[in-house]
Amino acid sequence: MKVYYKATYTYKILRMFRTEFENFVQTLGNIVIYGLDFLKGLKNKPTTFREVMAQSARFGISSLPITLSIVGMTSVIIAMQVAGEMVKQGAGNYVGMLVAMLMVREEAVIMSGFAIISMIGSSLASEIATMKVTEQIDAITVLKVNPIHYLFTPRIIAGTIMMPIVVIIASLFGIIGGAVASNMASGLTFKAYFDSVWFGLNMHDLKVCIMKAVSFGFVISLISCACGMEAQDGAKGVGIATTKAVVWSFVAIVILDLIFAAACFY
């Protein structure tokens, strides 16, 4: 009877869900353990300023073009669709405020996070995964160097520092793009637009934006490195680790965004 039950689709589906759940718990546990190990190692200054700057250039300079492109196009699309209707209804003085609040509160940080995950997070995961499957990390361990401190620390510090800078630049770029699109779509003057931005934004929005960016940068870099460290089975394992890093990072920043929205704006 047991043999027949194992041959059923019900058993196979339940076994698949069980395997996926076990993998989820294992991955989550590894991310937490690596994160705690990273925090413990900070007091011993496990990395150098030069290594942090090299990774910071990777996070900031390399990802900036694609990030600005995505955020800029998003702001233009939003402004083109909103400005015309609001001006017709006599609410043109609120266009800049609406676009700026949307950029600062949500779009800039979320779109920047997606861009950095796609470009930098996947790169970090594949890089560390390749080192793992080619036994380079084992060689580092044999030399009595902690691979978490050596590999994770400069990348996580760089991601945490550079993400707010990228988001601030992207927000400004998005607001300016919205001004241009509003002027082209509805004839709204730049003065009216930026006066609305000035009166609509407040320090609370900016503080929440920066806190989001810091947490996103930390989480993206930690998850990418952790998933890369768990790679196995050669080239196939590198691909699986990279995919897992991207998916987990996407889900993590969306959950964090929901938490920030509920805590700061509800």
C-alpha positions in Angstrom: 0.0 0.0 0.0 2.8 2.3 0.9 4.5 1.7 -2.5 1.2 2.7 -4.3 0.8 5.8 -2.2 4.3 7.0 -3.1 3.5 6.6 -6.7 0.5 9.0 -6.5 0.6 12.7 -7.5 -0.6 13.7 -4.1 2.5 12.2 -2.5 4.8 13.8 -5.0 3.2 17.2 -4.6 3.3 17.0 -0.8 7.0 15.9 -1.0 7.8 18.8 -3.3 6.2 21.3 -0.8 8.1 19.7 2.1 11.4 19.9 0.2 10.7 23.6 -0.7 9.8 24.4 2.9 13.0 22.7 4.2 15.1 24.7 1.7 13.3 27.9 2.7 14.0 27.3 6.4 17.6 26.3 5.7 18.3 29.3 3.5 16.7 31.7 6.0 18.7 30.2 8.9 22.0 30.5 6.9 21.3 34.1 6.1 20.7 34.9 9.8 23.8 33.0 10.9 26.0 34.8 8.3 24.5 38.1 9.3 25.3 37.5 13.0 28.8 36.4 12.1 29.2 39.6 10.0 28.1 41.8 12.9 30.4 40.0 15.4 33.4 40.5 13.1 32.9 44.3 12.8 34.5 45.0 16.2 37.8 43.4 15.0 38.0 45.6 11.8 38.1 42.6 9.5 38.4 44.6 6.3 40.3 47.5 4.9 39.2 50.9 3.6 40.6 50.1 0.2 38.4 47.0 -0.2 35.3 48.9 1.0 35.9 51.6 -1.6 36.4 49.1 -4.4 33.0 47.5 -3.6 31.4 50.9 -3.1 32.5 51.9 -6.6 30.9 48.7 -7.8 27.6 49.4 -6.0 27.4 53.1 -6.8 29.1 53.9 -10.1 28.3 50.6 -11.9 24.7 50.6 -11.0 23.9 54.3 -11.4 23.2 54.4 -15.2 20.6 51.6 -15.1 19.1 52.9 -11.9 18.7 56.4 -13.2 17.2 55.1 -16.4 14.6 53.0 -14.6 13.6 55.7 -12.1 13.7 58.5 -14.7 11.4 56.5 -17.1 9.0 55.7 -14.3 8.7 59.3 -13.2 8.1 60.5 -16.8 5.4 57.9 -17.3 3.7 58.8 -14.0 3.9 62.6 -14.7 2.6 62.2 -18.2 -0.4 60.3 -17.1 -1.2 62.4 -14.0 -0.3 66.0 -15.0 -2.7 66.4 -17.9 -5.8 65.3 -15.9 -4.9 67.2 -12.8 -4.3 70.4 -14.7 -7.8 70.0 -16.4 -9.4 69.6 -12.9 -7.6 72.7 -11.6 -5.2 70.8 -9.4 -2.0 71.6 -11.3 -0.4 73.0 -8.2 -0.4 69.5 -6.7 1.4 67.7 -9.5 4.9 68.3 -8.3 4.0 67.3 -4.7 2.4 64.1 -5.9 5.3 63.0 -8.1 7.9 64.0 -5.5 6.1 62.1 -2.7 5.7 59.0 -4.9 9.4 59.2 -5.9 10.8 59.7 -2.4 8.5 57.4 -0.5 8.3 54.5 -2.9 9.4 54.5 -6.5 13.0 55.7 -6.2 14.0 53.3 -3.4 12.1 50.3 -4.8 13.2 50.7 -8.4 16.8 51.4 -7.3 16.6 48.2 -5.2 15.4 46.2 -8.2 18.1 47.6 -10.4 20.9 46.9 -7.9 19.6 43.3 -7.3 19.5 42.6 -11.0 22.9 44.0 -11.7 25.0 43.9 -8.5 23.2 41.3 -6.3 23.4 38.7 -9.0 27.0 39.5 -9.6 27.9 39.1 -5.9 26.1 35.8 -5.7 27.7 34.3 -8.8 31.1 35.6 -7.8 31.0 34.0 -4.4 29.3 30.9 -5.7 32.1 30.4 -8.2 34.7 30.7 -5.5 32.7 28.1 -3.4 32.4 25.4 -6.1 36.0 25.9 -7.3 37.2 25.4 -3.6 38.7 28.9 -3.4 36.8 29.5 -0.2 38.2 26.3 1.3 41.7 27.5 0.5 40.9 30.8 2.3 39.7 28.8 5.3 42.9 26.7 5.3 44.9 29.9 5.5 43.0 30.6 8.8 41.1 33.5 7.3 37.4 33.8 8.1 35.7 33.8 4.6 32.7 35.6 6.1 34.8 38.5 7.3 37.0 38.5 4.2 34.3 38.3 1.6 31.1 39.5 3.1 32.2 42.4 5.2 33.4 44.8 2.5 30.5 44.0 0.3 27.8 44.5 3.0 29.4 47.7 4.2 29.6 49.0 0.7 26.0 48.1 0.0 24.7 49.7 3.2 26.6 52.9 2.6 26.1 53.3 -1.2 22.4 52.4 -1.4 21.2 55.7 0.2 23.5 57.7 -2.0 22.1 56.0 -5.1 18.5 56.5 -3.9 19.0 60.2 -3.2 20.4 60.8 -6.7 17.7 58.7 -8.3 15.0 60.6 -6.4 16.3 63.9 -7.6 16.6 62.6 -11.1 13.0 61.3 -11.0 11.6 64.6 -9.7 13.4 66.5 -12.4 12.2 64.0 -15.0 8.7 64.5 -13.7 9.0 68.3 -14.1 10.0 67.9 -17.8 7.2 65.4 -18.5 4.6 67.6 -16.8 5.6 70.6 -18.8 5.5 68.7 -22.0 2.2 66.9 -21.2 0.2 69.8 -19.8 2.2 73.0 -20.1 2.7 73.2 -16.3 5.4 75.7 -15.6 8.6 74.6 -13.8 8.0 77.2 -11.1 4.6 75.8 -10.3 5.9 72.3 -10.3 8.9 72.9 -8.0 6.9 75.2 -5.7 4.5 72.2 -5.2 7.5 69.9 -4.6 8.9 72.3 -2.0 5.6 72.5 0.0 4.7 68.9 -0.4 7.8 67.1 0.8 8.9 67.1 4.5 11.8 65.7 6.5 9.8 62.7 7.6 9.6 61.5 4.0 13.3 62.0 3.5 14.2 60.2 6.8 12.0 57.2 5.9 13.5 57.1 2.4 17.1 57.0 3.8 16.2 54.4 6.4 14.7 52.2 3.7 17.7 52.6 1.5 20.1 51.6 4.3 18.1 48.5 5.2 17.7 47.6 1.5 21.4 47.9 0.9 22.2 45.7 3.9 19.7 43.1 3.1 20.5 42.8 -0.7 24.2 42.5 -0.1 23.8 40.0 2.8 21.3 37.8 0.9 23.4 37.8 -2.3 26.6 36.8 -0.4 24.8 34.2 1.7 23.1 32.5 -1.3 26.5 32.5 -3.1 28.2 30.8 -0.1 25.6 28.0 -0.2 26.4 27.0 -3.8 27.3 23.5 -4.7 27.4 21.0 -7.6 29.6 23.0 -10.1 28.2 25.4 -12.7 24.6 24.3 -12.1 25.0 25.2 -8.5 26.2 28.7 -9.4 23.1 29.3 -11.5 20.8 28.1 -8.8 22.6 30.2 -6.2 22.3 33.3 -8.4 18.7 32.8 -9.1 18.0 32.2 -5.4 19.8 35.4 -4.4 17.8 37.5 -6.9 14.4 36.0 -5.9 15.1 36.2 -2.1 16.3 39.8 -2.5 13.2 40.8 -4.4 10.9 39.3 -1.8 12.9 40.7 1.1 12.8 44.3 0.0 9.1 44.1 -0.8 8.4 42.8 2.7 10.6 45.5 4.2 8.8 48.1 2.2 5.5 46.9 3.6 6.9 47.0 7.1 8.1 50.6 6.6 4.8 51.7 5.1 2.8 50.3 8.0 5.2 51.6 10.6 5.8 55.1 9.2 2.7 56.1 7.2 -0.2 54.1 8.6 
